[in-house]
Amino acid sequence: MNGLKTSNGWGNDSSKRRLRRAVVFLITASALLDATWALAPSDAGHVKQRTQQQRKKGDSVLPPMVESRRRRNSNTNGPRSRNKKKKLDTDAKFEERPLPTRIPRLSEILNERQGSKPRREQENQKEYEAHPWKASFQASIRTQGRIKKEFSISRNGESPTGKAKRILRALLSTHPTQCNAANVVGALTFSAKALGAQRVEKDDDLRNLVFQTLDVLHILVEEQLLSTRQLCNACWAIAKHYDRDHALLPPPPELVAASTAGASVVGIAETWDILDDDISKTYQRRNDATIDEIAQQLTDILHEPQDAEDGEEAQQQAKIGEICMASWAFGKLRHRKTPPGWQTPPQLGRYPNTNDAVIEKKKSQTTDLITFEQWGSFGNTKKEDPIEEENESALVTGQLFDAIAFSLCRSPEAYGVFDEHTSDIRDVHTANSCLSYCSWSELANVGWSFAAHGSCKSSSSVRLLQDLAKEARRRLSVGGIAMKGFLIRDIAQLLWALGTLQADNFRLADDLVDLVESLSDYLRLSDRAPSFGRGRPLARWSCADLVQVALSLAHARIDELPLLRAIFDESHHRLLEGMHHDFDEREGRNSFRPWEVSILLWAQARLHLKQEQGGIFEDFASDAPRFLLSSLSPQRPTLGDCGIEAQEQANIVWSLTVLEHHRSQEAVELINRIYHEAADACSKQ
């Protein structure tokens, strides 16, 4: 060991590493050359000519490595020499193969061995062979990822409108073959969420992007490519966008009433400009048709018999949450045109001579306008009256609301609902309908949607509204875990819905009265329940809740005095606080807006709440005119600028007269201002 030299000999570690690297390099080069020789593309003419020249000279036509291996095998004795003939036959095969022009990549070698194209090339070919808006699952996932990324990114100083536009551009800038129905519905939903709950300014660019996206949705809906969940999400997103921009749908026809020498007639009129090339009207009519088609498809799905053995039908079954979401959407999109308790929509009256002069003037000035009119006798409520006939859109929406009512009134066992996440708010022994599985917000949204659409005449709608009242009353009486997620806004919305519809259908009155009494008992306001002696039991209610509950009781003419005293006591307290602040500071949750005070005055006058029913009613009626006058300022010199429009002004004058509070100094000043503004408005027409 001592005489062994390792500095310059083979025992050195660096020398061993160099030798190992050389061996590995030679082995790798040999294998790669063999592979390229075997798998290189053919160049038959060039290789054949070179091979013939080598044979004439007597040179070997084999590659050098193959030639050396052949010579080594021919001079070797032993088992390998017995395979000499077999090896030579193998070497001879290389003579017919051309020389490689380049060294191929390893992926190309593997693909050639498998006899297939590269994977990426196959995917691209499949994607571009797909039909527009019918992309595969893999392509749709990538597009959905880009849409979600735009939704998750928040840029400094960017408005909600700008974020919504980025989301829609992410969809529209993608090739149609990379998108499907899930991407279109997702872009609409995310853009609606990006706008938030607050009011945003109208944006033409956003409207055009929404028009383009809804145009694609129209094609997908007509081809019935949307699932049940996607249909519900799509109508919800359209309703959210429409709530912020009513220009997405066509405006309703103009209601006109005219008096002639013989009789009074009423009708509807719609004017078209034949030279108008505005593309937005085409989009509006197409969006309207899309909404009707969604309603028709949802109606068919809800009416389909559900078979537990049929997997396809069970997959199409709508969930309870999706049904509630669709009902809210169509309550927004198909709002009622007739006020509660009215038999006909509001009509505009004109004098005969003025009407004729206006018509002749318009005809002389606008020769490119076409007006479509329908006329009927005033006050005629017969079904054959063309003004009262429902159009196709109203019929389709009415059928959808009946289907929603029928589905929600079914028993959980018949509908196949077994949800462990909602077991804490339902009573198994009293779960007679699917409403037991709805949350408080879903109950409120369903009631609001039926009231907004005015659906309360059919048997299924009446049963649903009665079951809503019973379910809410049961939860208020049970308390505890049944009140999970309860908000005052929910019960206020339910009371408003039932009170509004009770004016159209008297069969809802008994259930509404029971629900109002249950609310008073829950708040411990009445003699039926023990009281804790709280000074302001409704201090946590918002102004909108106070106004909505009072309005619902006024519509139904329910004089639940304990609840009404608490409402007007809290309202009077906030009324006095609001008079000590500027108008801009009263826009918060605990301060009234002027038009809300006008509604409270109207509710008090409709229920005839005066000094005999409680001193608080007298105080509120005395201080309300002073509050309304304090709303005026140099920035808002008129009542219209403060939000008190013509209807609210008429309600104020009527309410003060009924309550006999029209002789005070503040009331006289307020009434004089209202009449002056009404005279100015009439002179401008």
Number of C-alpha atoms within 10 A of each C-alpha: 4 4 5 8 11 11 11 9 11 12 12 12 12 12 15 13 11 11 13 11 12 12 12 12 12 11 12 12 12 14 12 15 16 15 15 20 18 15 19 18 15 14 13 12 9 11 16 14 10 13 17 12 12 13 11 8 8 9 10 12 18 19 15 10 11 17 14 12 12 16 10 12 18 17 11 12 10 9 8 12 15 13 12 16 11 11 16 14 10 11 17 14 11 17 16 15 19 21 21 17 12 9 13 15 9 12 12 14 15 13 13 14 10 9 9 11 13 13 11 9 10 11 13 11 11 13 17 14 11 15 14 13 22 19 25 16 13 11 17 19 17 13 23 20 12 16 23 15 13 20 20 13 10 12 9 6 7 9 13 19 19 17 23 25 22 20 26 25 18 18 23 17 8 12 13 17 19 25 26 26 23 21 22 24 24 21 30 27 22 20 28 23 17 19 20 13 10 8 10 13 10 13 12 9 12 21 17 15 19 23 20 15 19 23 16 17 23 20 14 18 19 14 9 13 17 20 18 21 17 17 24 24 20 28 26 25 22 23 24 22 22 17 15 17 17 14 16 25 20 16 12 10 13 13 18 18 20 20 16 13 6 6 9 15 17 20 21 18 14 14 12 11 13 10 8 10 9 9 9 16 16 14 21 20 14 19 21 17 16 21 24 20 19 25 24 16 19 25 20 14 17 20 15 12 12 19 12 10 8 9 10 11 14 14 11 15 21 19 14 19 14 19 23 22 20 29 27 24 24 25 25 21 24 18 15 17 14 13 15 19 13 11 13 15 13 13 15 11 15 14 11 14 10 10 16 14 11 12 10 10 11 12 13 9 9 10 10 11 14 13 9 10 14 14 16 17 15 16 11 15 13 10 10 9 13 15 21 16 12 12 10 10 16 16 12 18 25 21 17 25 26 22 21 24 24 17 23 25 22 16 16 19 12 11 20 16 14 11 9 8 8 12 13 13 20 20 15 10 6 10 15 16 22 21 26 26 25 20 20 25 18 21 23 24 23 30 27 24 25 26 25 23 23 22 23 23 13 13 11 20 20 19 17 25 27 18 20 26 24 17 22 24 22 17 21 21 14 13 13 10 12 20 17 13 11 15 12 15 19 22 25 22 24 29 28 28 26 30 29 24 29 24 18 19 17 10 16 21 19 12 18 28 21 13 24 21 18 21 21 21 20 17 17 19 23 18 10 11 13 12 12 10 9 9 10 12 16 19 16 11 17 18 21 18 20 23 22 24 27 28 24 24 26 23 21 23 18 17 17 14 15 15 23 24 18 20 24 23 22 21 25 20 14 17 23 16 15 21 20 12 13 13 19 9 10 19 12 11 11 18 23 24 24 22 20 19 25 24 20 26 26 25 23 25 22 18 16 18 23 19 12 9 14 13 13 21 22 16 15 22 26 18 16 24 25 18 21 22 18 16 23 18 14 6 8 13 11 18 23 16 13 18 15 21 15 15 10 20 22 17 17 28 22 17 24 23 14 17 21 13 18 22 12 12 11 18 24 16 15 20 19 12 16 21 14 10 17 15 11 10 11 8 8 6 5
